[in-house]
């Protein structure tokens, strides 16, 4: 196993442009630009102290680059999800094989369906979007898996975005940030901060004061800088056309 921390990533498929779009109008995707953006994203992780373990893309699975949907880390435990979409469910095979090769403890969701993009961790609190891709029975199973490890799981209604982390993410201090027009119930979170741009709602915590975020949210970047955070800003425009964001493209293993 590589020395921790590291990030699990998956190369984009040649069929990326055929990825699933649910809440936005389909736009043309520039595959070559998407590949360069993926390289830039991985480089930003490396610069920030997160070497990567890379899984090859699979052209039979257009969305496979969004590896976060397939596995969620809870400490030393990897929970392999159960995607609802038939084109996405096979993504779990290569990810599970990689987890085994890395020697990571893993378990699987077998009751209902769950996408990792619906799972937001804030310390021992786990929010899970009850969405078009994640079902109540899967949330119940996840709660049973995590209870012995001290986690509390809370279901969050979600009707305005593909995944919970398409609408909200968390800052290192536990503040939930979100683009309010696509957040169903901001009052469910103990501390909620509205941000002015939708891409600004998505941050990856790389260190206590370091965030990875989209370059498409300059006003939010200024807001976060004013709060004392350092930023790694990356262009992920081609993935945003597929309802993806910076969180979707990696799984951090601490």
Secondary structure by P-SEA (a helix, b strand, c coil): cccccbbbbbccccccccccccccccccccaaaaaaaaaaaaaaaaaacbbbbbbbbbccccccccccccccccccbbbbbbbccccccaaaaaaaaaaaaaccccccccccccccccccccccbbbbbbcccccaaaaaaaaaaccccbbbbbbbbbccccccccccccccccccccccccccccccccbbbbbccccccccccccccbbbbbcccaaaaaaaaaaccccccccaaaaaaacccccccccccc
